[in-house]
Amino acid sequence: MLRLRSPVILRLERGRLLAWPRQSGVRLRVLAGSAWVTQANDMEDHFLQPGQALTLRTGSRAVIGAEQDVSLSFESDRGSSLATRWRQWRANVRDRASRREARAVCCGGFSTP
């Protein structure tokens, strides 16, 4: 079983995106580089530099983009399990990939809307 301790550190290359699921209690901190964050139902994009942090809103999906190569720290808040959220996020990614594969096989390699 995968056991993660807070914080979890991820690196994104310039131009890459990371979709973060609807979870609560996660604080995103930029360790190096720069990133932008957009969240559902938030009219403002957040541009973060090293040392800056943002709490990802409860119940909203977030997209994190690397303005340049960036190191990100995901820290859990009190009483929440970052390992549980990480497993849920990974399962969601695998599920979406499986659906794309099934659609490609079903439709002869052509994607459907």
Secondary structure by P-SEA (a helix, b strand, c coil): cccccccbbbbbcccbbbbbcccccbbbbbcccccccccccccbbbbbcccccccccccbbbbbbbcccbbbbbbbcccccaaaaaaaaaaaaaaaaaaaaaaaaaacccccc
